[in-house]
Amino acid sequence: MKPEDNKFADVPLRVKTWIYIIIVFALGISHPVAMTIFVSWISYQCFFEFSRMFKIYASPVFPSLLIGFLQFFLLYFFNIESYFLYSFLISILIFCRFMLSGTPKKQLYGISLALLICFFAFPHLLWVRDKFDGLAAIIFIVVVTELNDVFQYLMGKFFGKHKITPHVSPNKTLEGLIGGVFLTIILSNILGYFLLETSILNKSILGLVLGISGFFGDIFMSYVKRKTGVKDTGTLLPGHGGLLDRMDSLVFNAPLFFWLFPLLIK
């Protein structure tokens, strides 16, 4: 069988995994406490995957659990201002501990990325839910971001010819990016009609910005994987790889939406 005839061979497995992802996501956002636990688990799993990629720990389970518990404690008991202060101090202490113990630069880079993403990127998912009228905003940002990935993937499979980053992510094409972002703008308007009280222009801006930002989140994680010599960040999600493989776009989009959307609705 020619490669082009088999380009969609992984789609059924991806769809099956998506069903499980949707179920877990629905449970995770069902209640503020459940959402706090959900975000803390995301941080645990992603710190675990970073630790494996960069070989930070021989056995990363306990350190990753510690990060998850710290995340839950800070998110549950403190507001956003206090959270930033205490998580920053904790991150500095952890980084200094590694630096003073003579950890190689590659591992220092890895621990810095892991702490930044786990402590400062993913919590925005919870804050989006808390700040913008409960479930509507978190459903919007997650659905738009994840379907943007799907749109770019499918547009690239169908029409992709001109590679954008052949040495970082060979499957990323200009046609996939343009087609995916165009569909994301349409989706943003359709979904935003039901979930967001803002203008068509603002919904279009959100779709455009989130589509492009999601692309760069994907490219960023591809660069990290290439630097660490791994194909996937993990094996948690069959057909997708690790949790970081599936949430790479949200690393950029969750903070961006949290800070951008209030400016658009003023």
Backbone bond lengths (Angstrom), bond angles and torsions (degrees), N, CA, C in turn:
res aa  C-N    CA-C-N  psi(-1)  N-CA   C-N-CA  omega(-1)  CA-C   N-CA-C  phi
1 M - - - 1.475 - - 1.517 109.90 -
2 K 1.308 116.66 132.85 1.448 120.91 179.83 1.522 109.90 -71.33
3 P 1.362 117.77 150.73 1.454 120.54 -179.72 1.513 113.13 -55.73
4 E 1.371 116.15 -38.71 1.455 117.95 -177.28 1.532 111.65 -68.65
5 D 1.361 117.15 -25.20 1.459 120.40 178.38 1.526 111.79 -75.65
6 N 1.330 116.08 -18.18 1.462 121.05 -174.80 1.520 111.77 -110.82
7 K 1.325 118.05 16.47 1.462 120.76 -172.44 1.525 112.90 -68.67
8 F 1.344 116.63 -20.24 1.467 119.35 -179.72 1.532 112.05 -107.57
9 A 1.335 117.24 17.68 1.461 120.39 -175.39 1.518 112.79 -62.73
10 D 1.345 117.21 -29.24 1.464 119.94 -176.70 1.529 113.16 -89.21
11 V 1.329 117.60 -2.62 1.467 120.21 -175.32 1.531 112.67 -62.59
12 P 1.354 120.71 -45.87 1.476 119.23 179.25 1.524 113.02 -57.78
13 L 1.325 117.49 -41.56 1.463 120.66 178.60 1.523 110.98 -65.49
14 R 1.320 116.39 -40.23 1.465 120.53 177.58 1.533 110.76 -61.90
15 V 1.325 116.43 -42.85 1.466 120.70 -179.28 1.525 110.45 -64.57
16 K 1.327 117.04 -43.03 1.467 120.77 178.81 1.524 110.85 -60.02
17 T 1.324 116.31 -43.43 1.465 120.06 178.59 1.516 110.53 -65.80
18 W 1.333 116.82 -36.65 1.464 120.59 178.70 1.527 111.47 -59.24
19 I 1.318 117.02 -36.00 1.469 120.38 179.18 1.525 110.13 -61.22
20 Y 1.336 116.11 -44.44 1.469 120.10 177.91 1.528 110.94 -65.33
21 I 1.332 116.09 -39.51 1.466 120.06 179.47 1.531 110.35 -60.88
22 I 1.323 116.82 -44.14 1.468 121.08 -178.87 1.525 111.01 -62.79
23 I 1.338 116.76 -41.35 1.467 120.46 179.39 1.522 110.77 -62.83
24 V 1.332 116.52 -47.74 1.467 120.73 -179.70 1.527 110.43 -64.04
25 F 1.328 116.82 -41.40 1.462 120.92 179.10 1.528 110.97 -61.98
26 A 1.330 117.08 -44.46 1.465 120.84 -179.65 1.527 111.05 -60.97
27 L 1.323 116.42 -41.92 1.464 119.86 177.40 1.521 110.77 -67.47
28 G 1.326 116.36 -38.40 1.461 121.17 -175.69 1.512 114.15 -67.32
29 I 1.332 117.62 -29.87 1.467 119.93 -177.62 1.527 112.21 -101.32
30 S 1.327 117.01 5.93 1.463 120.80 -172.06 1.519 114.06 -69.12
31 H 1.332 117.63 -22.19 1.465 121.52 -176.63 1.528 107.54 -152.63
32 P 1.331 118.77 148.37 1.474 119.99 -179.76 1.528 113.91 -54.38
33 V 1.329 117.59 -40.94 1.471 119.73 178.68 1.525 110.22 -68.66
34 A 1.337 116.39 -41.59 1.464 119.93 176.82 1.523 110.50 -60.61
35 M 1.326 116.90 -39.06 1.463 121.54 178.70 1.523 110.76 -65.57
36 T 1.327 117.57 -38.55 1.463 120.94 177.64 1.524 110.36 -64.08
37 I 1.327 116.50 -43.77 1.469 120.73 176.65 1.523 110.18 -63.33
38 F 1.322 116.57 -41.83 1.464 122.33 -178.70 1.527 111.06 -60.93
39 V 1.331 116.89 -48.80 1.467 120.95 179.71 1.528 110.40 -64.13
40 S 1.327 117.37 -38.11 1.464 120.99 178.57 1.524 110.69 -65.49
41 W 1.335 116.30 -38.68 1.465 119.30 176.03 1.528 111.06 -65.99
42 I 1.324 117.09 -40.34 1.465 120.47 176.38 1.526 110.15 -57.09
43 S 1.325 116.63 -44.65 1.463 120.56 179.85 1.522 110.98 -64.75
44 Y 1.338 116.45 -41.17 1.473 119.88 176.21 1.524 110.49 -57.50
45 Q 1.328 116.88 -51.82 1.456 120.87 -175.21 1.527 111.68 -65.24
46 C 1.320 117.05 -40.81 1.464 120.25 -177.99 1.525 111.34 -71.70
47 F 1.339 117.73 -36.49 1.462 119.70 174.96 1.524 109.70 -64.37
48 F 1.323 116.44 -38.56 1.462 121.58 176.32 1.532 110.24 -59.59
49 E 1.328 116.57 -46.23 1.465 120.28 -178.47 1.525 111.51 -67.38
50 F 1.325 117.58 -40.01 1.464 120.11 175.13 1.522 110.84 -61.52
51 S 1.321 116.77 -42.49 1.463 121.10 -179.17 1.518 111.24 -62.28
52 R 1.327 116.89 -38.24 1.464 120.87 177.76 1.523 110.80 -70.13
53 M 1.319 117.75 -42.94 1.461 121.15 -178.04 1.521 111.83 -63.25
54 F 1.334 116.33 -45.74 1.464 121.08 -175.81 1.524 113.18 -93.81
55 K 1.354 115.90 1.25 1.468 120.87 179.99 1.531 111.08 54.64
56 I 1.328 115.30 45.98 1.462 121.07 -178.63 1.521 110.69 -74.47
57 Y 1.328 116.14 -40.95 1.461 121.64 178.91 1.523 109.07 -126.10
58 A 1.347 115.52 145.20 1.459 119.33 174.08 1.525 109.97 -67.28
59 S 1.332 116.18 -38.42 1.462 122.06 176.54 1.528 107.84 -130.13
60 P 1.326 117.94 99.50 1.472 120.50 -170.78 1.526 115.52 -85.46
61 V 1.325 118.63 3.06 1.464 119.99 -173.96 1.525 111.47 -63.38
62 F 1.344 117.53 -53.21 1.465 119.85 -176.71 1.532 112.23 -64.27
63 P 1.350 120.09 -47.95 1.473 119.13 177.22 1.528 112.72 -58.45
64 S 1.326 116.74 -36.76 1.465 120.06 179.66 1.525 111.18 -69.14
65 L 1.341 116.35 -39.18 1.465 120.02 175.20 1.525 110.91 -61.94
66 L 1.329 116.22 -39.74 1.462 120.47 178.80 1.526 110.81 -61.44
67 I 1.330 116.28 -43.70 1.469 120.42 177.42 1.528 110.11 -61.04
68 G 1.330 116.68 -43.39 1.458 120.22 179.68 1.521 112.77 -62.75
69 F 1.338 117.00 -42.58 1.471 120.53 178.91 1.528 111.47 -67.51
70 L 1.329 116.57 -41.06 1.463 119.74 176.57 1.525 110.62 -61.73
71 Q 1.315 115.42 -41.45 1.464 120.30 178.38 1.525 110.83 -59.12
72 F 1.315 116.29 -48.59 1.462 119.94 -179.30 1.524 110.97 -61.37
73 F 1.325 116.85 -45.25 1.465 121.59 -178.54 1.523 110.85 -59.30
74 L 1.320 116.97 -47.41 1.465 121.22 -177.86 1.529 111.85 -67.80
75 L 1.329 116.60 -42.23 1.465 119.98 -178.49 1.527 111.96 -69.59
76 Y 1.315 116.50 -35.27 1.465 120.29 -175.35 1.528 112.55 -77.55
77 F 1.339 116.58 -36.74 1.463 119.63 -170.60 1.530 114.50 -102.69
78 F 1.342 118.42 -11.94 1.463 119.38 -173.73 1.524 111.25 -127.02
79 N 1.335 115.40 152.01 1.461 120.08 173.86 1.525 109.62 -78.11
80 I 1.322 116.03 177.54 1.462 119.84 -171.93 1.525 112.58 -63.59
81 E 1.338 117.63 -37.66 1.468 120.28 -179.71 1.527 110.82 -65.07
82 S 1.327 116.58 -47.84 1.465 120.41 179.23 1.522 110.84 -66.36
83 Y 1.339 115.63 -36.43 1.464 119.13 178.23 1.523 111.03 -58.47
84 F 1.332 116.61 -48.48 1.461 120.02 -179.88 1.523 111.39 -59.44
85 L 1.322 116.95 -41.55 1.464 120.71 -179.53 1.524 111.20 -63.23
86 Y 1.322 117.05 -52.59 1.465 120.34 -174.42 1.525 112.15 -71.37
87 S 1.319 117.42 -38.08 1.465 119.29 178.38 1.522 110.71 -67.86
88 F 1.340 116.73 -33.91 1.466 120.32 176.03 1.529 110.35 -64.60
89 L 1.324 116.96 -45.04 1.463 120.63 179.67 1.527 111.16 -63.88
90 I 1.326 116.76 -42.20 1.466 120.43 178.01 1.522 110.55 -62.66
91 S 1.328 116.72 -43.08 1.469 120.85 179.76 1.521 111.23 -62.79
92 I 1.335 116.95 -41.26 1.464 120.75 178.36 1.518 110.54 -62.56
93 L 1.325 117.28 -43.61 1.465 121.20 179.74 1.527 111.12 -62.44
94 I 1.333 116.57 -44.04 1.467 120.11 179.68 1.521 110.58 -64.74
95 F 1.333 116.63 -44.73 1.464 120.20 -179.86 1.529 110.95 -62.38
96 C 1.337 117.14 -44.52 1.470 120.82 -179.76 1.519 111.19 -62.86
97 R 1.315 115.96 -37.09 1.466 119.38 178.48 1.526 110.37 -60.42
98 F 1.339 117.13 -43.36 1.461 120.65 178.93 1.524 111.12 -69.94
99 M 1.320 117.21 -42.15 1.460 120.94 -177.96 1.524 111.13 -63.61
100 L 1.331 117.78 -44.31 1.463 121.87 -178.02 1.521 112.44 -70.79
101 S 1.328 116.72 -20.29 1.468 119.57 178.96 1.522 112.15 -88.70
102 G 1.348 116.96 5.62 1.459 120.90 176.01 1.515 114.39 78.73
103 T 1.311 117.26 28.18 1.465 121.49 179.19 1.528 110.32 -64.39
104 P 1.343 118.21 134.24 1.473 120.72 178.79 1.525 112.20 -57.17
105 K 1.336 115.30 155.76 1.464 120.88 -175.93 1.527 112.69 -58.46
106 K 1.321 116.92 -38.01 1.463 119.69 -178.56 1.525 110.74 -61.38
107 Q 1.340 116.77 -42.26 1.460 120.32 178.77 1.530 111.29 -69.85
108 L 1.340 116.79 -35.10 1.470 119.88 176.07 1.527 110.66 -63.32
109 Y 1.319 115.36 -40.67 1.467 120.30 176.06 1.526 109.88 -60.93
110 G 1.328 116.28 -43.32 1.456 120.93 -179.18 1.515 113.12 -65.24
111 I 1.345 116.79 -44.45 1.464 119.68 -179.24 1.526 110.36 -67.10
112 S 1.338 116.91 -34.57 1.467 120.37 177.76 1.522 110.72 -64.23
113 L 1.330 116.55 -46.24 1.465 120.82 178.67 1.525 111.13 -62.54
114 A 1.330 115.74 -44.30 1.461 120.07 -178.27 1.522 111.05 -60.87
115 L 1.328 116.92 -46.17 1.463 120.69 -179.59 1.527 111.27 -66.32
116 L 1.331 116.35 -41.18 1.463 120.38 -179.36 1.525 111.30 -62.46
117 I 1.323 116.05 -46.28 1.461 120.18 -176.86 1.529 111.70 -72.32
118 C 1.343 116.21 -43.83 1.468 119.38 -177.03 1.522 112.29 -71.00
119 F 1.327 117.44 -42.90 1.462 120.79 -175.22 1.529 113.75 -87.92
120 F 1.350 117.47 -26.78 1.462 118.59 -171.39 1.527 115.03 -119.39
121 A 1.325 118.71 -16.77 1.468 120.00 179.17 1.529 111.56 -98.40
122 F 1.323 117.11 -57.24 1.461 120.62 -173.91 1.529 114.94 -64.32
123 P 1.352 120.17 -32.85 1.473 118.54 177.72 1.523 113.98 -57.97
124 H 1.335 117.24 -22.03 1.463 119.42 178.67 1.531 111.66 -62.10
125 L 1.324 117.35 -24.02 1.462 119.43 175.71 1.526 110.56 -61.35
126 L 1.323 115.85 -44.27 1.466 120.22 177.88 1.521 110.93 -66.97
127 W 1.318 116.36 -42.26 1.467 119.88 -177.69 1.523 111.88 -67.88
128 V 1.327 117.26 -33.51 1.468 120.17 174.37 1.525 109.76 -61.09
129 R 1.320 116.07 -44.38 1.469 120.06 179.53 1.525 111.21 -63.12
130 D 1.329 116.32 -41.81 1.465 120.72 -176.54 1.530 112.69 -72.84
131 K 1.335 116.54 -35.64 1.463 120.21 -171.23 1.516 113.78 -84.71
132 F 1.331 117.10 -36.03 1.465 120.14 -170.99 1.530 112.22 -111.38
133 D 1.317 115.92 65.58 1.471 120.84 169.82 1.526 114.08 59.08
134 G 1.295 116.54 48.22 1.455 120.48 169.68 1.508 115.37 72.21
135 L 1.340 115.81 -126.93 1.455 121.16 -168.07 1.522 114.50 -75.43
136 A 1.324 118.40 -28.05 1.465 120.98 -170.69 1.522 112.36 -56.86
137 A 1.328 117.17 -49.50 1.461 120.43 -175.43 1.519 111.99 -68.66
138 I 1.347 117.59 -40.58 1.465 119.30 -178.60 1.522 110.51 -68.49
139 I 1.339 116.95 -36.69 1.466 119.47 175.50 1.523 109.84 -64.02
140 F 1.326 116.85 -42.58 1.465 120.73 -179.68 1.525 111.14 -60.43
141 I 1.329 117.38 -53.27 1.462 120.26 -174.29 1.530 111.92 -64.55
142 V 1.326 116.94 -40.25 1.465 119.62 -178.18 1.524 110.95 -72.13
143 V 1.325 117.53 -45.33 1.467 120.21 -178.66 1.526 110.99 -65.17
144 V 1.327 117.39 -45.48 1.468 120.38 179.50 1.527 110.59 -62.68
145 T 1.321 117.05 -43.66 1.467 120.30 -178.83 1.521 111.67 -64.95
146 E 1.325 116.70 -47.43 1.461 119.50 -176.33 1.524 111.94 -70.59
147 L 1.323 117.60 -39.12 1.465 118.81 178.02 1.521 111.54 -71.93
148 N 1.329 117.43 -27.39 1.459 119.64 172.24 1.529 110.25 -59.57
149 D 1.333 116.62 -42.52 1.467 120.37 175.74 1.523 110.72 -59.99
150 V 1.331 115.83 -44.36 1.465 120.45 -179.83 1.524 110.42 -64.48
151 F 1.327 116.98 -44.91 1.468 121.00 179.51 1.530 111.09 -59.27
152 Q 1.325 116.55 -47.23 1.463 119.64 -179.02 1.526 111.03 -65.72
153 Y 1.318 116.34 -36.96 1.468 121.13 177.75 1.531 110.52 -63.12
154 L 1.331 116.89 -49.61 1.462 120.90 -177.33 1.526 112.08 -69.47
155 M 1.333 117.49 -41.75 1.462 120.22 177.81 1.526 110.82 -62.77
156 G 1.323 115.60 -36.93 1.456 119.47 176.75 1.516 111.83 -67.38
157 K 1.339 116.72 -39.44 1.461 120.83 178.84 1.526 111.17 -65.18
158 F 1.325 116.63 -42.30 1.466 120.97 -176.99 1.529 112.80 -77.49
159 F 1.328 116.47 -45.11 1.465 119.93 -168.03 1.529 114.43 -120.77
160 G 1.330 117.41 -5.34 1.457 120.02 -172.32 1.525 114.62 -64.31
161 K 1.316 115.63 125.88 1.467 121.83 177.32 1.526 111.97 -133.14
162 H 1.324 116.45 -38.70 1.463 120.36 -174.31 1.529 109.96 -101.69
163 K 1.324 115.96 108.23 1.458 121.12 -177.60 1.528 110.23 -72.57
164 I 1.335 115.55 139.53 1.465 120.62 -179.26 1.517 111.07 -93.04
165 T 1.323 116.41 -46.64 1.477 121.37 -176.98 1.530 108.86 -130.44
166 P 1.329 117.45 71.17 1.473 120.02 -173.53 1.523 114.40 -61.85
167 H 1.330 117.68 -26.37 1.464 120.18 -177.62 1.522 112.94 -91.97
168 V 1.314 117.01 -10.11 1.470 120.74 179.82 1.519 110.59 -110.57
169 S 1.331 116.47 -52.75 1.470 121.97 179.02 1.522 108.04 -138.44
170 P 1.330 117.38 88.79 1.465 121.66 -172.01 1.526 114.67 -59.63
171 N 1.325 117.69 -23.38 1.462 120.09 -177.10 1.524 113.69 -84.61
172 K 1.325 117.21 -6.54 1.462 120.31 179.85 1.526 109.57 -80.97
173 T 1.337 115.57 124.43 1.462 119.94 -178.66 1.523 110.42 -124.75
174 L 1.323 114.76 159.19 1.462 120.71 178.42 1.524 110.64 -63.10
175 E 1.334 115.61 -39.79 1.465 119.65 -179.87 1.532 110.91 -65.19
176 G 1.341 115.61 -39.39 1.458 119.67 177.91 1.513 112.04 -64.21
177 L 1.340 115.91 -41.23 1.464 120.65 179.65 1.529 111.08 -64.82
178 I 1.330 116.65 -51.58 1.468 120.53 -176.77 1.531 110.95 -64.38
179 G 1.330 116.17 -48.22 1.462 119.70 179.86 1.516 112.29 -63.32
180 G 1.334 116.26 -40.67 1.456 120.49 179.87 1.513 112.54 -65.44
181 V 1.329 116.64 -44.09 1.466 120.32 179.79 1.528 110.57 -66.47
182 F 1.325 117.21 -39.19 1.470 120.53 177.63 1.531 110.90 -59.52
183 L 1.332 116.34 -46.14 1.461 120.12 178.44 1.527 111.43 -67.01
184 T 1.325 116.48 -32.67 1.465 120.46 178.77 1.522 111.20 -67.51
185 I 1.326 117.34 -37.09 1.471 120.71 176.20 1.529 110.07 -62.96
186 I 1.329 116.28 -42.73 1.470 119.81 177.52 1.526 110.18 -62.91
187 L 1.337 116.28 -46.67 1.466 120.54 178.95 1.521 111.41 -60.21
188 S 1.329 116.55 -41.11 1.461 121.13 -179.40 1.526 110.89 -59.78
189 N 1.319 117.20 -38.71 1.466 120.62 178.62 1.527 111.89 -72.13
190 I 1.328 116.64 -41.01 1.469 119.54 -179.93 1.527 110.63 -66.70
191 L 1.331 115.96 -50.68 1.465 120.23 -178.69 1.525 110.89 -68.75
192 G 1.331 115.71 -38.98 1.454 119.92 179.96 1.514 113.29 -65.28
193 Y 1.325 117.16 -27.43 1.470 120.98 177.33 1.526 110.77 -58.70
194 F 1.329 116.25 -36.29 1.464 121.18 -178.22 1.530 112.91 -92.17
195 L 1.336 117.45 -25.17 1.465 119.74 -169.43 1.522 115.01 -112.86
196 L 1.332 118.04 -25.27 1.464 120.36 -174.65 1.521 110.67 -122.49
197 E 1.303 116.18 135.40 1.465 120.89 177.00 1.526 109.06 -94.99
198 T 1.316 115.34 81.94 1.459 121.04 179.28 1.520 108.68 -154.40
199 S 1.323 117.07 173.65 1.465 121.62 -172.82 1.526 112.16 -77.65
200 I 1.334 115.09 165.78 1.464 120.97 175.71 1.522 110.21 -60.42
201 L 1.337 116.64 -40.00 1.463 120.19 178.83 1.521 110.66 -60.14
202 N 1.324 117.17 -46.14 1.463 120.47 -179.15 1.523 111.80 -65.31
203 K 1.319 116.44 -39.52 1.469 119.52 177.77 1.527 110.43 -65.84
204 S 1.322 116.79 -36.48 1.465 120.35 177.64 1.524 110.94 -67.56
205 I 1.335 116.47 -40.55 1.467 120.52 176.94 1.524 110.21 -61.74
206 L 1.331 116.37 -43.82 1.464 120.04 177.96 1.523 111.08 -60.00
207 G 1.335 117.12 -45.31 1.454 120.45 179.13 1.514 112.36 -61.19
208 L 1.332 116.23 -43.40 1.460 121.27 179.40 1.522 111.25 -63.76
209 V 1.332 116.14 -50.24 1.465 120.86 -176.38 1.525 111.23 -66.06
210 L 1.330 116.97 -44.54 1.460 120.03 -179.18 1.522 111.36 -67.96
211 G 1.327 117.17 -34.73 1.457 120.12 177.60 1.514 112.23 -64.48
212 I 1.323 116.59 -45.68 1.469 120.78 -179.95 1.523 110.72 -71.33
213 S 1.334 116.76 -43.77 1.461 120.70 179.25 1.525 111.29 -61.83
214 G 1.338 116.34 -40.68 1.456 119.98 177.65 1.515 112.10 -61.57
215 F 1.318 116.16 -37.53 1.467 120.77 176.37 1.522 110.43 -59.87
216 F 1.331 116.94 -46.05 1.461 120.03 -178.98 1.529 111.77 -68.88
217 G 1.346 117.06 -31.92 1.456 119.49 174.32 1.512 111.29 -62.40
218 D 1.323 116.25 -40.80 1.460 121.92 177.83 1.525 110.72 -65.41
219 I 1.329 116.67 -44.53 1.458 121.11 179.28 1.526 110.82 -63.46
220 F 1.324 116.15 -41.18 1.463 120.74 179.16 1.524 111.07 -58.61
221 M 1.331 117.35 -47.03 1.459 119.81 -178.92 1.524 110.77 -68.94
222 S 1.322 117.34 -33.86 1.466 120.30 175.80 1.525 110.44 -62.66
223 Y 1.328 116.45 -39.58 1.466 121.07 177.39 1.528 110.65 -63.08
224 V 1.325 116.72 -43.75 1.468 120.83 178.83 1.523 110.23 -61.44
225 K 1.320 117.00 -43.90 1.467 120.48 -179.90 1.520 111.33 -64.69
226 R 1.319 116.34 -40.06 1.462 118.92 179.24 1.526 110.61 -65.30
227 K 1.328 117.02 -39.34 1.462 121.13 179.21 1.527 112.08 -65.94
228 T 1.323 116.51 -30.97 1.467 120.00 -178.73 1.526 112.22 -96.08
229 G 1.324 116.77 -3.04 1.456 120.50 174.92 1.518 115.05 74.35
230 V 1.335 117.36 30.41 1.463 120.20 178.49 1.523 109.56 -119.29
231 K 1.328 115.58 151.28 1.464 120.47 178.41 1.525 110.79 -83.31
232 D 1.338 115.75 -41.86 1.458 122.15 179.02 1.520 108.97 -129.13
233 T 1.331 116.48 156.40 1.466 119.49 179.84 1.521 111.60 -75.35
234 G 1.330 117.32 -16.46 1.457 121.01 179.62 1.512 110.40 -176.63
235 T 1.327 115.84 -166.06 1.467 121.45 -177.80 1.530 111.63 -127.41
236 L 1.313 117.24 15.23 1.463 120.77 -175.17 1.523 112.43 -62.16
237 L 1.338 116.81 -37.69 1.465 121.57 -173.32 1.528 110.25 -116.18
238 P 1.332 118.66 98.92 1.469 121.18 -179.41 1.528 112.14 -55.27
239 G 1.316 115.20 132.18 1.460 120.65 -178.84 1.511 113.52 88.63
240 H 1.325 117.04 -15.72 1.465 122.44 -179.50 1.525 111.64 -117.90
241 G 1.324 117.34 -34.19 1.462 121.81 -175.75 1.514 110.61 109.99
242 G 1.330 115.46 -130.70 1.453 120.67 178.70 1.516 111.79 -92.99
243 L 1.337 115.23 177.90 1.465 119.51 178.87 1.523 111.05 -64.63
244 L 1.330 116.86 -36.47 1.466 120.07 177.63 1.523 111.76 -64.11
245 D 1.331 117.04 -32.87 1.466 119.89 176.16 1.523 111.03 -61.84
246 R 1.338 116.17 -36.10 1.455 120.39 -177.33 1.529 112.37 -84.90
247 M 1.349 116.87 -26.72 1.461 120.53 -173.55 1.523 112.93 -108.29
248 D 1.332 117.26 11.29 1.465 119.68 -175.87 1.526 112.30 -59.64
249 S 1.317 117.42 -37.91 1.465 119.83 -179.81 1.526 111.79 -69.98
250 L 1.332 117.18 -33.01 1.465 120.59 179.31 1.519 112.23 -69.09
251 V 1.337 117.02 -21.64 1.467 120.24 176.11 1.525 110.05 -56.93
252 F 1.325 116.76 -38.29 1.459 121.58 177.78 1.532 111.91 -90.30
253 N 1.336 116.32 -40.58 1.466 120.06 -169.25 1.521 114.69 -75.44
254 A 1.321 117.79 -34.22 1.470 119.18 -179.19 1.530 111.63 -63.68
255 P 1.347 119.27 -50.86 1.474 118.46 175.95 1.524 112.52 -63.31
256 L 1.338 116.62 -39.01 1.462 120.20 -178.23 1.529 110.85 -61.88
257 F 1.316 117.19 -45.84 1.464 120.60 179.48 1.526 110.91 -63.73
258 F 1.321 116.70 -42.59 1.467 121.12 -177.24 1.519 111.55 -59.62
259 W 1.335 117.22 -39.73 1.465 120.62 -176.65 1.522 112.65 -92.48
260 L 1.341 118.18 -26.29 1.466 120.88 -177.37 1.522 112.61 -83.59
261 F 1.320 117.62 -42.75 1.465 120.40 -173.07 1.528 113.36 -57.84
262 P 1.332 119.92 -41.76 1.475 118.68 177.53 1.523 113.09 -59.92
263 L 1.340 117.25 -31.11 1.463 120.26 178.59 1.523 111.01 -69.63
264 L 1.330 116.86 -32.91 1.460 120.71 -178.02 1.520 112.52 -76.30
265 I 1.324 117.45 -28.75 1.464 119.29 -175.14 1.520 112.84 -97.21
266 K 1.342 117.44 4.66 1.467 119.79 177.57 1.529 110.28 -67.40
